[in-house]
Amino acid sequence: MTKSEELTVKTARVVEMLAANNLGGVIVSAQHNFSWLTAGRTNGIDFSREAGAGALLVRNDGKRFVLANSIEMPRLLNEELADQDFEPIEFSWEEEKASPNFFVARALSLLRNGATLGSDIGIGSDVVIIETALARCRYQLTTSEIKRFRSVASDAAEAIAKLIRTLVPGETEREIAQRVSDALAAHNLYAVVNLVAADERIQKYRHPVPTDRRWEKLVMIVVCARRGGLIASLTRIVSSDHISDELRRRTLAAARVNAQLMAATQIDVSGADLYRIAARAYAAEGFENEERLHHQGGASGYRARDWVAHPASEERVQLSQAFAWNPSVTGTKVEETCIAFAAGVEVLTTTSDWPQIPVRINDREYLSPDILVL
């Protein structure tokens, strides 16, 4: 599938969504949605903000526009949207700053018959926020996205595996996090999540923001790596010494929960059902209620998680939708990124040289990352 064909498919999904919501058009300005609609390009400059510089407008007749001030428009047209059919709507940055309603008024003027405008982020009281509906347009990956996702996930997993083998006890969590960022950057990958836990911090915190703690025996690295908008998530644990029987037991338990989740990630299964499957798996492993200490993961793609499995979730697994499951038992964790197909999931972040824990369910083997002993 060419990028032009991908854009046509995605525009058709958006037009169908607009009709279902009785909208005349939608503004796409959030950085993850911009990347989705443009087949991996970006409007990102200030990554502390959800909105990028410049926005896309898809009208209910399929007409596409790019709205940007005179600072951003040349770069967007030349570097991000070249050969993509977006009509430019340019204005001065002074006009944009002079009135808080200018951008919305400009977008509304492009709609037909005074139709209602939607947006993926809040931009005005007269604009309907429809991020949830737009997100559902993203869920089913196109064939070209699947190809790109495989490359993103493989590069991220290989970069982290190679880096980990060079770690030396005594390095701080912050030093390791910087090395993770550098290793990913060498593959044009950006760590949107970069967590590191040394020794006892693995047991204490599910989201260990790096500190000056120096690792001695164990270190856990959690990464969500982005390229072209697509995000691959993985967790790896390394030991400088032998692995205790208790840590082995807990890691095997997490792997078995992970296998149950991957086996259950089938088309039309609900997030609530997936949560219950994880809960039962924890109980069967002797760790009842462990699922209540951290979410188990869920749908991914252009966000680290589009939705997570929880008891009230009505979201359902879609064909060719990406997932990242991250079951954890206090003190350990496994995490990989996969895509749901009719025949079952395809794990994208597995690397051939990393130790694996195989779990067989219904004549199929599911692999989870084991702890690497240096």
VENQUI-V819314 format. One record per residue. RES is the residue in three letters. SS is DSSP state (helix for helix, strand for strand, loop for the rest). PSI is psi in radians with two decimals (none if undefined). Layout:
RES_SS_PSI / RES_SS_PSI
This chain:
MET_loop_2.20 / THR_loop_2.90 / LYS_helix_-0.61 / SER_helix_-0.74 / GLU_helix_-0.68 / GLU_helix_-0.75 / LEU_helix_-0.68 / THR_helix_-0.78 / VAL_helix_-0.80 / LYS_helix_-0.67 / THR_helix_-0.71 / ALA_helix_-0.69 / ARG_helix_-0.75 / VAL_helix_-0.74 / VAL_helix_-0.72 / GLU_helix_-0.71 / MET_helix_-0.71 / LEU_helix_-0.73 / ALA_helix_-0.73 / ALA_helix_-0.45 / ASN_loop_0.13 / ASN_loop_0.86 / LEU_loop_2.63 / GLY_loop_-0.26 / GLY_strand_2.95 / VAL_strand_2.36 / ILE_strand_2.24 / VAL_strand_1.78 / SER_strand_-0.33 / ALA_strand_2.43 / GLN_helix_-0.64 / HIS_helix_-0.65 / ASN_helix_-0.63 / PHE_helix_-0.80 / SER_helix_-0.70 / TRP_helix_-0.90 / LEU_helix_-0.48 / THR_loop_0.28 / ALA_loop_0.74 / GLY_loop_0.12 / ARG_loop_3.12 / THR_loop_2.57 / ASN_loop_0.30 / GLY_loop_2.32 / ILE_loop_-0.97 / ASP_loop_1.81 / PHE_loop_0.07 / SER_loop_-0.15 / ARG_loop_2.59 / GLU_loop_-0.71 / ALA_strand_2.50 / GLY_strand_-3.05 / ALA_strand_1.90 / GLY_strand_2.67 / ALA_strand_2.77 / LEU_strand_2.61 / LEU_strand_2.15 / VAL_strand_2.12 / ARG_strand_2.84 / ASN_loop_-0.14 / ASP_loop_0.10 / GLY_loop_-0.07 / LYS_loop_2.41 / ARG_strand_2.40 / PHE_strand_2.71 / VAL_strand_2.20 / LEU_strand_2.16 / ALA_strand_2.72 / ASN_strand_3.03 / SER_loop_-0.27 / ILE_loop_-0.79 / GLU_loop_-0.51 / MET_helix_-0.79 / PRO_helix_-0.77 / ARG_helix_-0.75 / LEU_helix_-0.79 / LEU_helix_-0.66 / ASN_helix_-0.58 / GLU_helix_-0.50 / GLU_helix_-0.63 / LEU_loop_0.27 / ALA_loop_2.34 / ASP_loop_0.20 / GLN_loop_2.44 / ASP_loop_1.35 / PHE_loop_2.17 / GLU_strand_2.18 / PRO_strand_2.34 / ILE_strand_1.73 / GLU_strand_2.58 / PHE_strand_2.87 / SER_loop_2.64 / TRP_helix_-0.46 / GLU_helix_-0.72 / GLU_helix_-0.77 / GLU_helix_-0.70 / LYS_helix_-0.43 / ALA_helix_-0.51 / SER_loop_2.26 / PRO_loop_-0.29 / ASN_loop_-0.03 / PHE_helix_-0.86 / PHE_helix_-0.80 / VAL_helix_-0.76 / ALA_helix_-0.68 / ARG_helix_-0.72 / ALA_helix_-0.75 / LEU_helix_-0.57 / SER_loop_-0.29 / LEU_loop_-0.16 / LEU_loop_2.88 / ARG_loop_2.43 / ASN_loop_0.65 / GLY_loop_0.56 / ALA_loop_2.84 / THR_loop_2.48 / LEU_strand_2.40 / GLY_strand_2.87 / SER_strand_2.67 / ASP_loop_-0.22 / ILE_loop_2.88 / GLY_loop_2.10 / ILE_loop_0.02 / GLY_loop_2.69 / SER_loop_-0.40 / ASP_loop_0.12 / VAL_loop_2.29 / VAL_strand_2.22 / ILE_strand_2.12 / ILE_loop_0.63 / GLU_helix_-0.70 / THR_helix_-0.77 / ALA_helix_-0.66 / LEU_helix_-0.64 / ALA_helix_-0.66 / ARG_helix_-0.39 / CYS_helix_-0.43 / ARG_helix_-0.38 / TYR_loop_-0.79 / GLN_loop_1.96 / LEU_loop_2.47 / THR_loop_2.94 / THR_helix_-0.63 / SER_helix_-0.61 / GLU_helix_-0.71 / ILE_helix_-0.75 / LYS_helix_-0.79 / ARG_helix_-0.67 / PHE_helix_-0.72 / ARG_helix_-0.72 / SER_helix_-0.77 / VAL_helix_-0.86 / ALA_helix_-0.75 / SER_helix_-0.80 / ASP_helix_-0.72 / ALA_helix_-0.82 / ALA_helix_-0.73 / GLU_helix_-0.71 / ALA_helix_-0.75 / ILE_helix_-0.72 / ALA_helix_-0.75 / LYS_helix_-0.74 / LEU_helix_-0.80 / ILE_helix_-0.60 / ARG_loop_-0.15 / THR_loop_-0.02 / LEU_loop_2.55 / VAL_loop_2.26 / PRO_loop_2.44 / GLY_loop_-0.35 / GLU_loop_2.55 / THR_strand_2.82 / GLU_helix_-0.70 / ARG_helix_-0.69 / GLU_helix_-0.72 / ILE_helix_-0.74 / ALA_helix_-0.68 / GLN_helix_-0.68 / ARG_helix_-0.61 / VAL_helix_-0.85 / SER_helix_-0.76 / ASP_helix_-0.73 / ALA_helix_-0.70 / LEU_helix_-0.72 / ALA_helix_-0.53 / ALA_loop_-0.33 / HIS_loop_0.35 / ASN_loop_0.60 / LEU_loop_2.49 / TYR_strand_2.25 / ALA_strand_1.76 / VAL_strand_-0.40 / VAL_strand_2.30 / ASN_strand_1.57 / LEU_strand_2.49 / VAL_strand_2.31 / ALA_strand_2.31 / ALA_strand_2.30 / ASP_loop_-2.02 / GLU_helix_-0.34 / ARG_helix_-0.35 / ILE_helix_-0.67 / GLN_helix_-0.53 / LYS_helix_-0.56 / TYR_loop_2.31 / ARG_loop_-0.51 / HIS_loop_1.38 / PRO_loop_1.64 / VAL_loop_2.32 / PRO_loop_2.47 / THR_loop_-2.95 / ASP_loop_0.16 / ARG_loop_2.26 / ARG_strand_2.38 / TRP_loop_2.58 / GLU_loop_-1.02 / LYS_loop_-0.69 / LEU_strand_2.55 / VAL_strand_2.38 / MET_strand_2.32 / ILE_strand_2.21 / VAL_strand_2.17 / VAL_strand_2.39 / CYS_strand_1.89 / ALA_strand_2.27 / ARG_strand_2.42 / ARG_strand_2.31 / GLY_loop_0.47 / GLY_loop_-0.47 / LEU_strand_2.45 / ILE_strand_2.16 / ALA_strand_2.29 / SER_strand_2.42 / LEU_strand_2.69 / THR_strand_2.39 / ARG_strand_2.46 / ILE_strand_2.40 / VAL_strand_2.53 / SER_strand_2.46 / SER_loop_-0.03 / ASP_loop_-3.07 / HIS_loop_2.71 / ILE_loop_2.26 / SER_loop_2.75 / ASP_helix_-0.66 / GLU_helix_-0.73 / LEU_helix_-0.67 / ARG_helix_-0.79 / ARG_helix_-0.77 / ARG_helix_-0.67 / THR_helix_-0.69 / LEU_helix_-0.69 / ALA_helix_-0.79 / ALA_helix_-0.68 / ALA_helix_-0.66 / ARG_helix_-0.65 / VAL_helix_-0.75 / ASN_helix_-0.75 / ALA_helix_-0.70 / GLN_helix_-0.71 / LEU_helix_-0.77 / MET_helix_-0.69 / ALA_helix_-0.56 / ALA_helix_-0.13 / THR_loop_1.35 / GLN_loop_2.69 / ILE_loop_2.27 / ASP_loop_0.05 / VAL_loop_2.41 / SER_strand_2.76 / GLY_helix_-0.62 / ALA_helix_-0.73 / ASP_helix_-0.72 / LEU_helix_-0.69 / TYR_helix_-0.80 / ARG_helix_-0.64 / ILE_helix_-0.75 / ALA_helix_-0.76 / ALA_helix_-0.77 / ARG_helix_-0.64 / ALA_helix_-0.73 / TYR_helix_-0.81 / ALA_helix_-0.71 / ALA_helix_-0.46 / GLU_loop_0.00 / GLY_loop_0.28 / PHE_loop_0.96 / GLU_loop_2.39 / ASN_loop_0.11 / GLU_helix_-0.51 / GLU_helix_-0.33 / ARG_helix_-0.17 / LEU_helix_-0.24 / HIS_loop_2.57 / HIS_loop_2.77 / GLN_loop_-0.02 / GLY_strand_-2.89 / GLY_strand_-2.63 / ALA_strand_2.48 / SER_strand_-2.91 / GLY_loop_-1.71 / TYR_loop_-0.02 / ARG_loop_2.68 / ALA_loop_-0.66 / ARG_loop_2.09 / ASP_loop_-0.68 / TRP_strand_2.69 / VAL_strand_2.65 / ALA_loop_2.24 / HIS_loop_2.92 / PRO_loop_-0.44 / ALA_loop_0.16 / SER_loop_2.25 / GLU_loop_-0.01 / GLU_loop_2.61 / ARG_strand_2.60 / VAL_loop_2.26 / GLN_loop_2.72 / LEU_loop_2.36 / SER_loop_0.58 / GLN_strand_2.47 / ALA_strand_2.57 / PHE_strand_2.59 / ALA_strand_1.91 / TRP_strand_2.45 / ASN_loop_0.98 / PRO_loop_2.47 / SER_strand_2.47 / VAL_strand_2.28 / THR_loop_2.05 / GLY_loop_-0.12 / THR_strand_2.97 / LYS_strand_2.63 / VAL_loop_2.60 / GLU_strand_2.29 / GLU_strand_2.87 / THR_strand_2.42 / CYS_strand_2.99 / ILE_strand_2.38 / ALA_strand_2.11 / PHE_strand_2.96 / ALA_loop_-0.59 / ALA_loop_0.00 / GLY_strand_-3.12 / VAL_strand_2.63 / GLU_strand_2.05 / VAL_strand_2.25 / LEU_loop_-0.41 / THR_loop_0.13 / THR_loop_2.40 / THR_loop_2.51 / SER_loop_-0.46 / ASP_loop_0.15 / TRP_loop_2.40 / PRO_loop_2.41 / GLN_strand_2.68 / ILE_strand_1.89 / PRO_strand_2.38 / VAL_strand_2.20 / ARG_strand_2.23 / ILE_strand_2.14 / ASN_loop_0.88 / ASP_loop_0.28 / ARG_strand_2.46 / GLU_strand_2.28 / TYR_strand_2.29 / LEU_strand_2.37 / SER_strand_2.62 / PRO_strand_2.28 / ASP_loop_3.09 / ILE_loop_2.24 / LEU_strand_2.25 / VAL_strand_2.10 / LEU_loop_none
